[in-house]
Amino acid sequence: MKKWISILVLVMMASVAQAQDDAIMKFFSKYMENDEFSRVYISPKMMQMAGGFLKSAADEGEDGDAQEMGNLISKVKGIRILSGEKVDGKRLYEEAMGTLTQNKYEDLMDVQDKESSLKFMVREENGKVVELLMISGSKSEFTLLSMLGNFTYQDLNMLAENTDLPGMNEYNSGKKKDK
């Protein structure tokens, strides 16, 4: 009986995690074909290739930091960005926030004023950051960025300081130290 209960609990936990990913994907999918939005998807394979390129440069002695950055970039499992200008960003911000299971995410930075909202959140599993999420909305602009991977906070801080990956400038202003 305990075995069956344990299996049932594990299946339920997996489906809750999958439902969260589906909520974000559903939001992306809803606006993906809308011409008011720009969409960017960087696949895990592309990140792996970029990491490999940096590692190769380090092996050839071209750049001492390239090996470390190559390893770090290889930890990124994908980036999804949805952004729109001349849209009701405040409404979209509220809609996006409504799709998230808030207790799955920890706030890193939350900036609210009458003109705009910006929120950085992380989702952790087993002590590692598996997703960095940025949602911003204003009267006429909206951006949602989801970066998947397997990071420490130190990794994210290094990415923010040393790369031009989307959202990293904003993240850098509110970065978090490793626990």
C-alpha angles and dihedrals in degrees: 000000000000089000092056093046090050091050091048092051092049092049091049092049091050092049092050090052090047091048090056092053088046091053092057092043090048090054091049091046092050092061101026096099094039109111091214089073136069115216129201126182121178110191127221088247092057091050090048090052092049090049091049091050091053092047090051091052089052092049089054090053095244097124130014095203094046094085092054092045090046090055090047096048089049088062090065107097096187145324126224122188129182117181137165137185123202090028132116094266096176092057092045090048090054091046092050092047089050092057093056126090095232096202089062091062133061118211115239098173133002120184117179130172135148091271103044150001128219126179133177117194136171132209114211132198124181092350095307129105107243097175137024111197127191122185122179132171137173137166092288108009138063134182131179119183125182119184115187125197144100107279144157118219087252088058091052091048090051091048090051093050099042109031141057093222110149114274095012095110090057092043091051091063092059105027122158129224122236114271 
